Amino acid sequence: MASQAEKAERFLALHEGPSPLLMPNPWDLGSTKVLAALGFEALATTSSGFAATLGRLDGAVDRDEAIAHAAAVVAAVDLPVSADLENCFADQPEGVAETIELAVGAGLAGCSVEDWDGAAIYDVELAADRVAAAAEAAHRGPVHLVLTGRAENHIRGRDDLADTIARLQRYQEAGADVLFAPGVTEPDALRSLLAEVDRPVNVVARPGCPPVAELAALGVRRISVGGWFALAALGAVVEAATELRDHGTYGYLDGAKTGATVFRSTFDEG
C-alpha cells in the first residue's frame, strides 16, 4: 500500500493530468469500496452525504465525527482521499489549523476549507487568514496535504462572480493548492474565473452543469459530485418504497440486480 505522503503527492499530480480528475464522493464505507472498485483514482468525503447516513442535515456533523469518518474512508481503500471539512469547524485561524492537523493525522491526502460559518460568509481578510493557517498546517510536515480553498458565495445566496474571483485569488496567495467555487457552472462564468487564477479549479457536478467534456475544454481540472450520489441512492430507495407501498409490486428488483452483483464482487473478502 502507498504511504500517506505518496498518496498526497499522487493526488496533487492527478490535477495536472491529460483530462480532469473525476473525484466522486462516497458517503459510507460501502459506497467507498464500490467507487474504488469502479476504477476512480481519488475519492472525497461529502459532508451532506455523511450527515444523511446519521439522519441529519448538512452542517450538523461535528469535528470528531467528520475526522473519524474520514479516517474510516481512508482505511477502506488504497486511494488518495480528500475530506470535506466544511469551515474546518472553527472561525479563527488557530482553530482551522488544529482541524488540519487532525486531517493529517487521519491519513488524508487532501481536504477543503470554506469561507461560510454556517450563517454568513466570512470577511475576506479573515477568510484569507484562515486559508493561510490551513495551508501552513497542511504543508509543513512530510505530507503535503492538498488544500482546497472554497468560496461559498454562489450556493449561499451571493451571486457575485467578481467577489468570488477576488476571494479565490486571495486563497491562492494564501497557499491553497486547489480552488473551488461551488455553484459556478455556467461556461462564461467559468471562463472568467479560470482566466484569473493560477491553481487547478474544481467544479461540482450539479443540475445544469455542463458535461465533463465541456468542462475539460474550458480548463477545469477536477470534477466532484458532492452529495448528489448519496441523494441519488436515497431517491432510488424512495422510488422502490413508494412502489411497494402504493402498488404492491417489485419492479425495483430489476434495478437491484446491479447492486447485488456489485455487492458480491466488491465486498467478497475471500
MIVOTOR-888561 format. One record per residue (C-alpha): x, y, z; residue number from 1. Coordinates in steps of 0.5 Angstrom, whole numbers, plus 500, padded with zeros to 3 digits. Layout:
! MIVOTOR-888561
{xx=X | yy=Y | zz=Z | pos=NUM}
...
! end
This chain:
! MIVOTOR-888561
{xx=500 | yy=500 | zz=500 | pos=1}
{xx=502 | yy=507 | zz=499 | pos=2}
{xx=504 | yy=512 | zz=504 | pos=3}
{xx=500 | yy=518 | zz=506 | pos=4}
{xx=506 | yy=522 | zz=503 | pos=5}
{xx=506 | yy=518 | zz=497 | pos=6}
{xx=498 | yy=519 | zz=496 | pos=7}
{xx=498 | yy=526 | zz=497 | pos=8}
{xx=504 | yy=527 | zz=492 | pos=9}
{xx=500 | yy=523 | zz=487 | pos=10}
{xx=493 | yy=527 | zz=489 | pos=11}
{xx=496 | yy=533 | zz=487 | pos=12}
{xx=499 | yy=530 | zz=481 | pos=13}
{xx=493 | yy=528 | zz=479 | pos=14}
{xx=490 | yy=535 | zz=478 | pos=15}
{xx=495 | yy=536 | zz=472 | pos=16}
{xx=493 | yy=530 | zz=468 | pos=17}
{xx=491 | yy=530 | zz=461 | pos=18}
{xx=484 | yy=530 | zz=463 | pos=19}
{xx=480 | yy=533 | zz=469 | pos=20}
{xx=481 | yy=529 | zz=475 | pos=21}
{xx=474 | yy=525 | zz=477 | pos=22}
{xx=473 | yy=525 | zz=484 | pos=23}
{xx=466 | yy=522 | zz=487 | pos=24}
{xx=464 | yy=523 | zz=494 | pos=25}
{xx=462 | yy=517 | zz=498 | pos=26}
{xx=458 | yy=517 | zz=504 | pos=27}
{xx=460 | yy=511 | zz=507 | pos=28}
{xx=464 | yy=505 | zz=507 | pos=29}
{xx=460 | yy=501 | zz=502 | pos=30}
{xx=460 | yy=507 | zz=497 | pos=31}
{xx=467 | yy=508 | zz=498 | pos=32}
{xx=469 | yy=501 | zz=496 | pos=33}
{xx=464 | yy=501 | zz=491 | pos=34}
{xx=467 | yy=507 | zz=488 | pos=35}
{xx=474 | yy=505 | zz=489 | pos=36}
{xx=473 | yy=498 | zz=485 | pos=37}
{xx=470 | yy=502 | zz=479 | pos=38}
{xx=477 | yy=505 | zz=478 | pos=39}
{xx=476 | yy=512 | zz=480 | pos=40}
{xx=483 | yy=515 | zz=482 | pos=41}
{xx=481 | yy=519 | zz=488 | pos=42}
{xx=475 | yy=520 | zz=493 | pos=43}
{xx=473 | yy=525 | zz=497 | pos=44}
{xx=468 | yy=525 | zz=503 | pos=45}
{xx=462 | yy=529 | zz=503 | pos=46}
{xx=459 | yy=533 | zz=509 | pos=47}
{xx=452 | yy=533 | zz=507 | pos=48}
{xx=452 | yy=525 | zz=505 | pos=49}
{xx=455 | yy=523 | zz=511 | pos=50}
{xx=450 | yy=527 | zz=515 | pos=51}
{xx=445 | yy=524 | zz=512 | pos=52}
{xx=448 | yy=517 | zz=514 | pos=53}
{xx=447 | yy=520 | zz=521 | pos=54}
{xx=440 | yy=522 | zz=520 | pos=55}
{xx=442 | yy=530 | zz=520 | pos=56}
{xx=442 | yy=536 | zz=515 | pos=57}
{xx=449 | yy=538 | zz=512 | pos=58}
{xx=452 | yy=542 | zz=518 | pos=59}
{xx=450 | yy=538 | zz=523 | pos=60}
{xx=456 | yy=534 | zz=524 | pos=61}
{xx=462 | yy=536 | zz=529 | pos=62}
{xx=469 | yy=536 | zz=528 | pos=63}
{xx=470 | yy=529 | zz=532 | pos=64}
{xx=465 | yy=525 | zz=527 | pos=65}
{xx=468 | yy=528 | zz=521 | pos=66}
{xx=475 | yy=526 | zz=522 | pos=67}
{xx=473 | yy=519 | zz=525 | pos=68}
{xx=469 | yy=518 | zz=518 | pos=69}
{xx=475 | yy=521 | zz=514 | pos=70}
{xx=480 | yy=516 | zz=517 | pos=71}
{xx=475 | yy=510 | zz=516 | pos=72}
{xx=474 | yy=512 | zz=509 | pos=73}
{xx=482 | yy=513 | zz=508 | pos=74}
{xx=483 | yy=506 | zz=512 | pos=75}
{xx=478 | yy=503 | zz=507 | pos=76}
{xx=482 | yy=504 | zz=500 | pos=77}
{xx=489 | yy=505 | zz=498 | pos=78}
{xx=487 | yy=511 | zz=494 | pos=79}
{xx=488 | yy=519 | zz=496 | pos=80}
{xx=482 | yy=521 | zz=500 | pos=81}
{xx=480 | yy=528 | zz=501 | pos=82}
{xx=476 | yy=531 | zz=506 | pos=83}
{xx=470 | yy=536 | zz=506 | pos=84}
{xx=471 | yy=539 | zz=513 | pos=85}
{xx=466 | yy=545 | zz=512 | pos=86}
{xx=469 | yy=551 | zz=515 | pos=87}
{xx=474 | yy=547 | zz=519 | pos=88}
{xx=470 | yy=547 | zz=525 | pos=89}
{xx=473 | yy=554 | zz=527 | pos=90}
{xx=472 | yy=561 | zz=526 | pos=91}
{xx=479 | yy=563 | zz=528 | pos=92}
{xx=485 | yy=561 | zz=524 | pos=93}
{xx=488 | yy=558 | zz=530 | pos=94}
{xx=482 | yy=553 | zz=530 | pos=95}
{xx=483 | yy=552 | zz=523 | pos=96}
{xx=490 | yy=550 | zz=524 | pos=97}
{xx=488 | yy=545 | zz=529 | pos=98}
{xx=483 | yy=542 | zz=525 | pos=99}
{xx=488 | yy=541 | zz=519 | pos=100}
{xx=493 | yy=538 | zz=524 | pos=101}
{xx=487 | yy=533 | zz=525 | pos=102}
{xx=486 | yy=532 | zz=518 | pos=103}
{xx=494 | yy=530 | zz=517 | pos=104}
{xx=493 | yy=525 | zz=523 | pos=105}
{xx=487 | yy=522 | zz=520 | pos=106}
{xx=491 | yy=520 | zz=514 | pos=107}
{xx=488 | yy=524 | zz=509 | pos=108}
{xx=491 | yy=526 | zz=502 | pos=109}
{xx=487 | yy=533 | zz=502 | pos=110}
{xx=482 | yy=537 | zz=505 | pos=111}
{xx=478 | yy=543 | zz=504 | pos=112}
{xx=477 | yy=550 | zz=508 | pos=113}
{xx=471 | yy=554 | zz=506 | pos=114}
{xx=469 | yy=561 | zz=508 | pos=115}
{xx=462 | yy=560 | zz=511 | pos=116}
{xx=461 | yy=560 | zz=518 | pos=117}
{xx=454 | yy=557 | zz=518 | pos=118}
{xx=450 | yy=563 | zz=518 | pos=119}
{xx=455 | yy=568 | zz=514 | pos=120}
{xx=461 | yy=569 | zz=509 | pos=121}
{xx=467 | yy=571 | zz=513 | pos=122}
{xx=470 | yy=578 | zz=512 | pos=123}
{xx=475 | yy=577 | zz=506 | pos=124}
{xx=481 | yy=579 | zz=511 | pos=125}
{xx=479 | yy=573 | zz=516 | pos=126}
{xx=478 | yy=568 | zz=510 | pos=127}
{xx=485 | yy=569 | zz=507 | pos=128}
{xx=488 | yy=569 | zz=514 | pos=129}
{xx=484 | yy=562 | zz=515 | pos=130}
{xx=487 | yy=559 | zz=509 | pos=131}
{xx=494 | yy=561 | zz=511 | pos=132}
{xx=493 | yy=558 | zz=517 | pos=133}
{xx=490 | yy=552 | zz=514 | pos=134}
{xx=496 | yy=552 | zz=509 | pos=135}
{xx=501 | yy=553 | zz=514 | pos=136}
{xx=499 | yy=547 | zz=518 | pos=137}
{xx=498 | yy=543 | zz=511 | pos=138}
{xx=504 | yy=544 | zz=508 | pos=139}
{xx=509 | yy=544 | zz=514 | pos=140}
{xx=511 | yy=537 | zz=515 | pos=141}
{xx=513 | yy=531 | zz=511 | pos=142}
{xx=506 | yy=530 | zz=508 | pos=143}
{xx=504 | yy=536 | zz=503 | pos=144}
{xx=496 | yy=535 | zz=505 | pos=145}
{xx=493 | yy=538 | zz=498 | pos=146}
{xx=489 | yy=544 | zz=501 | pos=147}
{xx=483 | yy=546 | zz=497 | pos=148}
{xx=480 | yy=554 | zz=498 | pos=149}
{xx=473 | yy=554 | zz=498 | pos=150}
{xx=469 | yy=561 | zz=496 | pos=151}
{xx=462 | yy=559 | zz=498 | pos=152}
{xx=458 | yy=565 | zz=495 | pos=153}
{xx=454 | yy=562 | zz=490 | pos=154}
{xx=451 | yy=557 | zz=494 | pos=155}
{xx=450 | yy=562 | zz=500 | pos=156}
{xx=445 | yy=567 | zz=496 | pos=157}
{xx=451 | yy=572 | zz=494 | pos=158}
{xx=451 | yy=571 | zz=486 | pos=159}
{xx=458 | yy=576 | zz=486 | pos=160}
{xx=463 | yy=573 | zz=481 | pos=161}
{xx=468 | yy=579 | zz=482 | pos=162}
{xx=468 | yy=578 | zz=489 | pos=163}
{xx=469 | yy=570 | zz=488 | pos=164}
{xx=474 | yy=571 | zz=484 | pos=165}
{xx=478 | yy=576 | zz=488 | pos=166}
{xx=477 | yy=571 | zz=494 | pos=167}
{xx=480 | yy=565 | zz=490 | pos=168}
{xx=486 | yy=570 | zz=488 | pos=169}
{xx=487 | yy=571 | zz=496 | pos=170}
{xx=486 | yy=564 | zz=498 | pos=171}
{xx=491 | yy=562 | zz=492 | pos=172}
{xx=496 | yy=567 | zz=495 | pos=173}
{xx=495 | yy=564 | zz=502 | pos=174}
{xx=497 | yy=558 | zz=500 | pos=175}
{xx=491 | yy=554 | zz=497 | pos=176}
{xx=493 | yy=548 | zz=492 | pos=177}
{xx=486 | yy=548 | zz=489 | pos=178}
{xx=481 | yy=553 | zz=488 | pos=179}
{xx=473 | yy=551 | zz=489 | pos=180}
{xx=467 | yy=556 | zz=488 | pos=181}
{xx=461 | yy=551 | zz=489 | pos=182}
{xx=455 | yy=553 | zz=484 | pos=183}
{xx=459 | yy=557 | zz=479 | pos=184}
{xx=458 | yy=552 | zz=473 | pos=185}
{xx=456 | yy=557 | zz=467 | pos=186}
{xx=461 | yy=557 | zz=462 | pos=187}
{xx=462 | yy=564 | zz=461 | pos=188}
{xx=463 | yy=565 | zz=469 | pos=189}
{xx=468 | yy=559 | zz=469 | pos=190}
{xx=472 | yy=562 | zz=463 | pos=191}
{xx=472 | yy=569 | zz=467 | pos=192}
{xx=474 | yy=565 | zz=474 | pos=193}
{xx=479 | yy=561 | zz=470 | pos=194}
{xx=483 | yy=566 | zz=467 | pos=195}
{xx=484 | yy=570 | zz=473 | pos=196}
{xx=487 | yy=564 | zz=478 | pos=197}
{xx=493 | yy=560 | zz=477 | pos=198}
{xx=491 | yy=554 | zz=481 | pos=199}
{xx=487 | yy=548 | zz=479 | pos=200}
{xx=480 | yy=549 | zz=479 | pos=201}
{xx=475 | yy=544 | zz=482 | pos=202}
{xx=467 | yy=544 | zz=479 | pos=203}
{xx=462 | yy=540 | zz=483 | pos=204}
{xx=457 | yy=537 | zz=478 | pos=205}
{xx=450 | yy=539 | zz=480 | pos=206}
{xx=444 | yy=541 | zz=476 | pos=207}
{xx=445 | yy=545 | zz=470 | pos=208}
{xx=453 | yy=543 | zz=470 | pos=209}
{xx=456 | yy=542 | zz=463 | pos=210}
{xx=458 | yy=535 | zz=462 | pos=211}
{xx=465 | yy=533 | zz=463 | pos=212}
{xx=468 | yy=534 | zz=456 | pos=213}
{xx=466 | yy=541 | zz=456 | pos=214}
{xx=469 | yy=543 | zz=463 | pos=215}
{xx=475 | yy=540 | zz=461 | pos=216}
{xx=475 | yy=544 | zz=454 | pos=217}
{xx=474 | yy=550 | zz=459 | pos=218}
{xx=480 | yy=548 | zz=463 | pos=219}
{xx=477 | yy=545 | zz=469 | pos=220}
{xx=482 | yy=541 | zz=473 | pos=221}
{xx=478 | yy=537 | zz=478 | pos=222}
{xx=470 | yy=535 | zz=478 | pos=223}
{xx=467 | yy=532 | zz=484 | pos=224}
{xx=460 | yy=531 | zz=486 | pos=225}
{xx=458 | yy=533 | zz=493 | pos=226}
{xx=452 | yy=530 | zz=496 | pos=227}
{xx=449 | yy=528 | zz=489 | pos=228}
{xx=451 | yy=521 | zz=489 | pos=229}
{xx=448 | yy=520 | zz=496 | pos=230}
{xx=442 | yy=523 | zz=494 | pos=231}
{xx=441 | yy=519 | zz=488 | pos=232}
{xx=442 | yy=513 | zz=492 | pos=233}
{xx=436 | yy=516 | zz=497 | pos=234}
{xx=432 | yy=517 | zz=491 | pos=235}
{xx=432 | yy=510 | zz=489 | pos=236}
{xx=430 | yy=508 | zz=496 | pos=237}
{xx=424 | yy=513 | zz=496 | pos=238}
{xx=422 | yy=510 | zz=489 | pos=239}
{xx=423 | yy=503 | zz=491 | pos=240}
{xx=419 | yy=504 | zz=498 | pos=241}
{xx=413 | yy=508 | zz=494 | pos=242}
{xx=412 | yy=503 | zz=489 | pos=243}
{xx=412 | yy=497 | zz=495 | pos=244}
{xx=407 | yy=502 | zz=499 | pos=245}
{xx=403 | yy=504 | zz=493 | pos=246}
{xx=403 | yy=499 | zz=488 | pos=247}
{xx=405 | yy=492 | zz=492 | pos=248}
{xx=410 | yy=491 | zz=486 | pos=249}
{xx=417 | yy=489 | zz=486 | pos=250}
{xx=420 | yy=493 | zz=480 | pos=251}
{xx=425 | yy=496 | zz=484 | pos=252}
{xx=428 | yy=489 | zz=484 | pos=253}
{xx=431 | yy=490 | zz=477 | pos=254}
{xx=435 | yy=496 | zz=478 | pos=255}
{xx=437 | yy=492 | zz=485 | pos=256}
{xx=441 | yy=487 | zz=481 | pos=257}
{xx=446 | yy=491 | zz=479 | pos=258}
{xx=447 | yy=493 | zz=486 | pos=259}
{xx=447 | yy=485 | zz=488 | pos=260}
{xx=453 | yy=484 | zz=483 | pos=261}
{xx=457 | yy=490 | zz=486 | pos=262}
{xx=455 | yy=487 | zz=493 | pos=263}
{xx=458 | yy=480 | zz=492 | pos=264}
{xx=464 | yy=482 | zz=487 | pos=265}
{xx=466 | yy=488 | zz=492 | pos=266}
{xx=465 | yy=486 | zz=499 | pos=267}
{xx=468 | yy=479 | zz=498 | pos=268}
{xx=474 | yy=479 | zz=503 | pos=269}
{xx=475 | yy=471 | zz=501 | pos=270}
! end
